Amino acid sequence: MNCDQIYRLALFQADMIRQAGTVSSFVVTNELVSWVNDGNRRLESVLHATNADYGLRTMNSETDTTAERIWGISYTPSTSLRIAVDTITYTLPADFKKMRAIRVVTDDYETVDILPRDVSTRDFQEALRASNTTSFSAGSTMYYDIIGDRTMRIVPAVNAALDIEIQYIARTRPLVRYETGTLAVTDATTAVTGSSTIWSTFSPFDANYLDIMFGTSGSSTVPTVNPTWDYDQINMAKVSSITSDTALVIAANKSGTLASGTGYILSAVPQTPPEYHFAIADYVTAKILLKQGGAGAGKAGGFLSSFNAILNDLKANASVRQSSEANFVEDDDPGFDA
């Protein structure tokens, strides 16, 4: 489910959808999106606690040469991540959360070790004082530390540029939605054309986790979201890429033509496992009921209990998946005599 489907399900669960399909006005869309993000972050925190590699991302200063906008900041690994001569301070990607591994990928220097060390340790301080022109060679050891949010220091300084590859845990982007402007798309094609849309410039979207939901052809009214919609290419499709402010590509051919002026919603999809998206809906339901107060507040506890039960199930399942021990199942003996 995407962000809109999650909070729409929560509204149903909280009995906030009128018979006509409209929503009670005491909760607003921005609140609902905020609660979806809160529930998703709580879910992600459990995933990070049970799987050290959840959210792992790789960047390579040798092969990643194209600028990428991450959390609104342009970042080019080939220039920002490459170890430069006489330089020890580097800026990491804007979505950096935790380092998992670093290796040198420059030919003939693959045997260089880059090990984590606090800046206050003797190893780091001695490397910091070392000459950058005589002490560094293939097989040498370097040390790194992360300072602040995303500043990395690597010592000693070197006398030749080195390309590196980092593996790090990335922060996921906030879940967002967008419905400004209108669109048009032709049957059996994947190209979607927007009008008065801004899909690319300073985009908050992660196109790898983004849905588009379509309204009625020629009507600028945005679609009424159904939590049960799947990728039928009629009501909803998965976005493959965003190519400009007024052009995007969906992952499969559209079923049915939509005339110019058609309303739509772009809605982010949580990167957490889909089977746990219902847990986020339970969390949002509880927040709605708590805001309602009175009898609603009394019902909120049940949805919070459901949310926490799903988190506990996730912890248990993740622990099993991460276990290195083999599980053995004994043969069933029906007890028949020979």
N, C-alpha and C positions, 0 to 999 in steps of 0.2 A: 504493500500500500504506500501511496505517497502522502505528503503532509496533509493535503486537503481531505483525502479519504480517511485518514486517521482521526482528524478532529470531527469530521462529519459522523463517523461511527460513534465517537464519544457523545456528540449531541443527541444521537438516537438513544444511546444508553442512558443518558440523563433526562430523557423525555423532554427535550428542548425543541423538537421539530414539530411544528403545527401540522394539522391535517393537510393544509395547502402546500406544505413543503418549506414554509418560511421558518426562520429561526427567531427565538425569543431575543429581544434587543438588549437584554441586560449583560450578555457576553458579546464581545466584538472580535473580529477576525484577528487583529494583532495579538490580543490576549491568548486566543486559541493556538496560534502559531508559536507564541512564546512557551506555552505549556507543552506543546509537542516537542519543542527543542529541549525543555527541561527533562521530560521523561526519557527522551532519546539519550541525553548526556548521562543520565543515571544508568541506563542500560549499557552504554559504552564503557562506563567506569567498571562495571562488572566484567565485561569482556576483556578489558585491559588487565584486570586483576587475575583473571584465570588463564589468559593466553598472552604471553609476553610479546608475541609477534603480531597481535591484532593491530591492523592499521599500518603494517610495514610498507615502506616506500623506498625505492632505490633511485638515486641520482648519480650520474657519471659525468665528470667534467670533460671527458674525452669525446663522448658520443652525444651528449645532450647539449646541442648547440643553439636551440631555439628558445627565445624568451617565452616565459610562461607567467601569466598573471595568477598569483597565489594570494588569496585573501586581500585582493586589491593592490598588491605590490608586484611589479615586474621583476622576474628573477631568471637569469641565464646561467646555468651551471658551468658552462665552458669558460665564463669570465669570472663569476663570483666564487666558484668552488675550487678552481685550479690553484695549486700551491705555487705561489710566485716567488721569485728570487728576493731574498732579504725581507720577506714578509711573514709575520706570524699570526696576524689577526684576520679572520674571515667571517663574513655574514652568511648564516645558514638560511634556508628557505623560510618563508613566513609561516608555513604550517608545521615547522619543526616542533616536536614535543620531547623526544628522547632518542639519543643515539644508541644504535644497536651494534654497528660495525663500521670500520673504515679500512680500506685497502688501497694500495698504490697500484695503478693499472698501466703506468708508463713502462714501455719495453726496457728490460734489463734492470728495472728497479722493483719488480714484483715481490722481491724478498724483503723489502723494507717493512718493518713492523711499525704500526701506529697504535700505541697503547694508551688507554685512559689513565690519567694521573691528575690529581688535584694540583693547582698551581703552587700550593704551599709545600709540596713534597720536595725532597732532596733531588729526586730524579728530574723533575720538571725544572727546578731552579738551575741545576747543573747544565741541562740541555739548553736552557735559555742563555746561559753565559758562554756556551760553546761557540767556536768560530764557525761561521757559515761557509768558509772557503776551504777549510782543510779537514774537517771532521766528518763530513757527510759523504756516504758512498753506498752502493748497493749492499744490502745486508745490514745496514744501520738500523737503529731503533729510534723512533720519534714518539713524542708524547702529545696528547691533546687534552684540553679541558673545555667545558662549556661555561661561558661566563654570561650571567644574566639570562635573557630569554632565548636568544639565538646567535650569540657571538661565540665563535670557536677560536681558540688559540692553539697553534701547533708549533712545537719546538723540536730541534733547533731550526733557525732560519737556514735555508738551503741556497746553494750556488747555482742550481739548475731547476727550472720549472718542472713540476710533477703533476700528472693527472691522477685524481683519486675517484673512488666510488664510495659513496656513503649509503648505509641502510639505516633508516630512522623510522620511528613511530610518528606518523603524521596526525595532526589535529584535523578532524573532519570539519567541513564548512557548515555553518548554521543552515538549517532547513528553511527555505524561503519559497515564496509564491509570487507570481507576477501575472497580471491580467490587463495591462495597459495596451491600448490599440486593438486592432483586429487582424485577421489573417485570411488567406485564401490558399487552397490546395486542390490539386486535380486528382481525380480517381486514378488508382494504379501507379502513382508516382510517390516519391519520398521528399520532394522539395516543398517546403512550406514558406510562403511569402507573407511578411508582416507589413502592416501599415500603421504609422505612428508608434512603432515599437522600438525599444532599445534593448536588444537581446545580447549584445556583445560588449559595448563600451562599459568599462568598469563593472562587468558582469559578476554578480554574486553566485552564479550557477556553477555547479559541477556537472557538465554535460554527460558524464558517465552515470549519474544518478539523478535523472530528470525525466519526468513525464509531461506530456501535453494532453489536455482534455479539450474536446471540441464542442462548441455550441451548435445551434441550429443554423443551417446555411443561410447566409445573408443577413442574419440578425446579430446585432452587436451585444446582445445579452449574454453574459457569461453562463456556461453550463451549470446546472444543478448537479453537484457531484454525488455519485453513488458509490458507497464503500465497496460494493461487490464488483465494480468494473474491473475487467482485465484488459489485456492488450488485444482488443478485438479490431483495432484500426478504424473503428467507426466512432466510438465515444472516446477512446483513449489510445495513445501510442507512446512508445519509448523514444526519447530523443537520442539520436546518434551523434550529432555534432551541431554546434552553432557557428555559422560562417560569417555572419555580419549582424548589424543591428536589426536588419529586416529579412534575414534568411536563416533558416535552420533546416536540418535534415532529420527525418524520422527513420527508425531502424528497419521498418518494413513498409511496403506500399500501402498508401491510404486506401481504404474502402469507401468509395463515394466522394464526389466532388463537393467542395465547400466554396461558395462564391465569395467574392471580396466583401469585407465588412462583417465577417463571422467572428463572434466572440470566442474566447478561449481562456484557459488557465494553464500556466506553466507551474508545476509543483515538484519540489525536490523530494527524493526518495531516501529514507534513512539507509545508511550503509550497514546497519545492524541486520542480522539474519531475518528474512521476511516472516518466519514463523513466530517471531517475537514482536512484531509490529502491533499485534492485538494488545500486548502488555502496555504499550505507550497509550493506546486508546483508553485502557482502564485508568491509567494515571490521569489523563486529561479529563475523563469523566469525573474522577474524584475531585479535581480542582474546580470543575464547574459546579458540582454539588456543594462544595465547601463555600464557594462564593454565594450560592443561592441561600445558604443558611437554613435554619428551621429543620423541617423534616429532611430536606436534601442533605444537610450536613450529617445527619444520622446514617444516611445511605452511603456516604462517601467512604466510610470505613471498610465496607465490603469490597469496593473496587481497589482501595489501597492494599488490602490483604491479598487480592488476586494479583495485583502488580508485583508485590513482594514475593509471592509464591512462585511466579514465573521467573523472577530474578534468581531465586534459590535453585529452581530447576536448571536454569542456565549455568549456574556455578557448578552444579553436580555433573551436568553433561560435558561442560568444558573440561572439568578435571579428568573425566574418563578419556576424552579425546587426547589430552596432553600426556596421559600416563604412558611410560615407556615399557610397562610390564605387560606381558602377554596374558590374555584371559583364556582360561581353559574350561571347556564344558564337558562334563562327564557323559559318557554314553548312557542313554536311557535303557534301563534293564526292566523289561515288562514282567519279568518273573516267570516266564514260561518254562516248564520242564522240558528237558531234551527228549 
